[in-house]
Amino acid sequence: MKNNIKKIFTLLLLMIISILIMSIDGDFIAFIIPILGIVLIIAGIKTYQYEKEYQAKIDEYNNQKITNINITKFQTTVVKKKLESIDTNKLLKELNAMIGLQRVKDEIIALINTVKINLLREEKSLKQSPLSLHLVFSGNPGTGKTTVARILGKIYRNLGLLSKGHLIETDRSGLVAGYIGQTAIKTKEIIKKAIGGILFIDEAYSLTPQNAGSDFGQEAVDTLLKAMEDYRDDLIVIVAGYPELMNNFIKSNPGLESRFNTFINFDNYNPNELLEIFMSLCIQHNYIIDTDAIGTLENIFKNIYTNADETYANARTVRNFFEKSIKRQSNRLSKSNKLSNIELQTFLIEDFYN
């Protein structure tokens, strides 16, 4: 385009010179030169306009292409991060909405924050703090261990630590077989299902019973330890059970001690939390508690908590009590022919006693 501009200026200069010559002697050549110059100038202008329009279209296409690529990548990154942030916040709200377990919540959130900072340090090429993601959940039955593990798996998926974030729950019966060589195969099958997520082993101490002789549980432990190393980038194992028995289980094997160094203890629910769990079950299933029966329920759960024995199972105990209350209420109501919605929904004091 710069060359065309030079040509136009040159032709203009020639035309001016020719006009000057023609004005002096009227020569024919001097007359024809301006005409040719005008023709060439028009052609040059048209060419210049065409090239300018053509270049503008190319620039527009290139800019559009680059802009689309950048916007697409930008939007994808922003939307992905926003969705992950929303999902993680939603999961944390779900965790915090669980009744009781404040110490567990604090420890889980501290663990998640440590993971986030480690990922940020990695982005900035800083050394990461040593952190084992394999966990020991110790506590009595019915304290929410499986629920917390399921939430944690989804959070780890959002943070990019796990590819799927699902939970595979098992126990001794899902890992140990009855014949030599079969336990390793059975354990590997469970591990394969858990890759990309969390393998949750309930009552894990049953894998290494004391004075068991040639028990096949140790074969399951050995297979598990190898898999934890082989799939360390996409598999997290959580072992769970009664506190004292879990301590003995971890100490029974140096390989377990080196991999499981984070213990999270799940306390029993106190009487107020047991009552809160019962009320939440009522809300879920469209039941209400008669005002006069609230005090009775409080005393019942205090007695359950105080006299807890080996059969006590926290939230499971409350759920069992809730189901028995429904049966008692049903027996009471079955004697009436006509029942209102309120009557069908309401628990009375007598529904809480045999």
N, C-alpha and C positions, 0 to 999 in steps of 0.2 A: 504494500500500500504506500510505503514511503517513496518507492521508485515512481509510482504513478503520479504522485504529487509533484515530484521533480519534473516529470515529463510535461505536466500541465503548465507549470511555471515557465519552462523552456519555450513551449509553443506560444504562450502569451507574450513572452519577450520577442519572439520572432515576428509575431503579428504586429506588435507595436513598431518594430523596426521597418517592416514592409510598408506599413501605412505612412511612415515618415518618408520612405523612399518614393512611394507613389505620389505623395504630395509635392515632391521636388520635380520629377521628370515624367510622371504618368506612364511609366513603362508597364507593359502587359504582364511581365513576370512578377513585377512588384504588385500588380493587381491580383494575380491568381494566388500568390502566397498566403495572403490573409484568409482567403476562402478555404484553402486547404488547412490552414491553421485552425480555423473555426471548427471544421469537420473533425479534425483530430482531437481538439479540446473536448467536443461533445462526446466522442467515443471514449476518451480518457475518463471523463466524468462518469459516464455510464459504467465503465469497467470498475472504477473506484467504488461506486455505489453498490455494485453487485458483490465485489470482494468484501466490502464492509458488512453487508447483510449476511453473506455466507459465513464470515468469521464470527459474527454475532450469534448465529445459530449454533456454530460449533462450541463457542464459549458457554452458551446457554445449556446445551446438552451436557457438556462436561461438568458444569457447575451443578446441574440437576442431578447427575449421576453421583457425584461426590457427596452432595448434600443428602441424597437419599441413603447412601451407604452409611454416612456418619450418623444420621438421625436414627436409622434402623438399629445400629449398634448401640447408640446412646439410649434409645428407648428400651431396647431389650435389656440392657444392663440395669437401667433405672427401675423398670417394671419388675424385673427379677428380684432385685434387692428389696424393693418395696413390698412385694408379695412375701418374700422370706421374712422380712421384718414384721409384717402383719401376722403371719403364721406363728412366728416365734412368740410375739407378744400375746397372741391368743392362747397359745399353749401355756405360757407362764401364768396367765390369768386362770386357766384351768387348774394349774398346779396350786395356785394360791387360794382357789375356791374350795379346795379339799378341806374337810373339817379337821381341826387340830394339826398335828405334825409340824409345828412351827420350826422346831430344830431341823427336821428333815428339809423343809423348804429353804431354810437359810443355807444349809450345806449344799443343796443342789444348785441354788442360785450362785453361790460362791464358786462352785465347780464350773458352771457355765461361763461365768465372768472370766475365770482363769483361761478357759479354752478360747474365748473371744480375744483376749489380750495376746495369747500365744499366736493366734492366726494373724493378728495385726503386726506383731514382731516379725513373723515370717515374711509378711509383705514388705517390710522395711529392711530385710536381710539381717535381722538381729537373731541371736541365738534364742531358741525357745526354752522355756522352763521345763524341766523334766516332769512329766505328768502321765500317770497311768490311768486310762479311762475305764479299766476293768474295776468292778465295784463289789463290795460285800454289803448286802442289805441284811442286817441282823434285827430280829424282832419277833414278837409272837404273831400267830396267825391273825388275819383280818385287820392288819394295820396299814393297808394300802401299798404294800411293796410292789405288787405287780402293776398297779395303776400308775405309780410313779415311774417305774421302768418303761412303761409304754409311752408316757409323755416325754421322757428323756430321749428315747429313741427318735421320736419325731423332731425334737429340737436339734439333736445332733445331725439329722438329715438336712435340716434347714441351714445349719452352719457349715455343711459340706464335709463333715467327718464320716458320715455314712451315706452310702449310695441309695438306700431304700428307707431305712429307719423303722422297719417293722420289728415285731417282737415274736420270738419263738419261745414258748414256755414248755419246760420239760422237767422231769425228775429222774430218779434212779431207773424206774421202769422203762423210760424212753431211751436210756443210754446203755444199760447193761443187759446182756443176753445170758442164756443158760449154759452155753458151751464155749469151749476154748476157740478163740479166733473170731467169734461172732460179735463180741462186744465192740471191737474196733470198727467193724463194718457198720454196726447199728449207730454208734456214736458219730461216725463220719457222715451218715445220712442226715442226722439232725443238724450237724454243723453246716452241711451244704445248704440246708433250708434257711439257716440263720445268717449266712454271709450277706453283708450289706445292711445288717441290722443288729439287734441285740439277742443273744441267747441267754434266757433266764432259767437258771437251774434251781428249783425249789428243793429245800431240805438236802442241800448238796453234800452234807456230812454223811449221808447214807451211802455215798460212793466209797467211803473208806471206814467201814464199821470196825470197831475195836475187836480184837481177838476173833477175826473172821477167817483166819487161815488163808486158804487159796481163793479168796473172793475175787470175782472178775471186775469189781469196781475200780481197782487200781489201773486196769487196762483202759478204762474209760477216761480216767484222770490223765494218764500219759498221752492218750490220743488228743484230748482236749488241749493240753499244754502245747503240743506240737502245732495244732491248728491255730492257737492264739498267736503263735510266732509267724506261721505261714501267711495268715490273713490279718496281720496286725493293723493294716491300713483300712480294713473294711469289715471288722468284726469286733464287737464288744461283748464281753461275758459278764453277767451279773449272777453271783451265787447268793442264795438267800436261805434263812432258817433261824432257829433259836440262837440267841446271842452266844451263850457259853459253848454250845456245840459247834457253832461256826468258827469260833476262835480256835478250838481244837482241830477242826478240819484244815484251816489255813496253815497251822503250825505243823501239820502232819507231813508236809512235803515242801522242800526248799523251793521247788518250782512254783508252787502256789504262793508262798510268801513273797517271792520276788515280783510276782505279777499282780497280786491283790494286796495293795497297801492302803487303800481308801475304804474305811468302814463308815457306813451311815446307819445309825441306830434308830429304829422306829419304836417310839414309846407306846405303851398302852393308852387307849383313850380314857380320859377321866369321866366321871359320872355326867357332868354337864355336856361333854362331847358325845357321849352315848345317847343322851336325850336329844341332842341336835341331829344325830344320825337318824333316830327314829322319826323325828319330825320331818326330815327331808324325804324319808320314804313315804310318809303320809301325803306330802305335797305331790310327789311323783305319781301316786296311785289314787289321788282324789279322795283322801280321807281327812277328817278333822278330829281333833281331840276335845271332848267336852271339858269345859273350864274346870269343873270339879275334879276331873281326873288328872290334871297336870301334876299336882302335888303327889298323887299316888305313883305316877310314873317316875318322878324324881327319886322317890324312896326306893322303888324297884331297882333302878339303875345304880343307886348307891350300894345296895345290897349285892348286886351282881359284881360290881367292881371290888368291893371289900372281900367277898367270899370267892374270888376267882380261883379256879383249880385248873388242872391240866386240860380240861375240856373248854375253858374260856377262850373265845376266839374274836374278841373285840367287835368289829363291825359285823362279822358273820353271826355272832351271838345276838346282836340287835336285830339282824334280818330274820333270824329264826324266831325270835320273840314277836316280831311284827307279823310273820305268817301265822303264828299260833293265835295272835290276837284277832286276826281276820276270821279264823275258823270259829273262835268263841263268839265273835260278833254275829257270824252267819247262823250259828246255832240259836242265838238269842232272837234274831230277827225272823227266823223261819217259823216262829210261833204266831207271827202276825200275818193277817191276810192282806192288809193294805199298808204300804210303806211310802213315805215321802222321800224326796232326794236327800234331805238333811238326815233323816233316820238311817238311810243306806250308807251315808258317809261317816257318821259319827261313832267314835269309840267312847264307850262309857267305862266307868271304873271296873265293873264286873267283867269286861272283856279282857282285863289284864290278869285275871286269876283263874286258876283251874276250878 
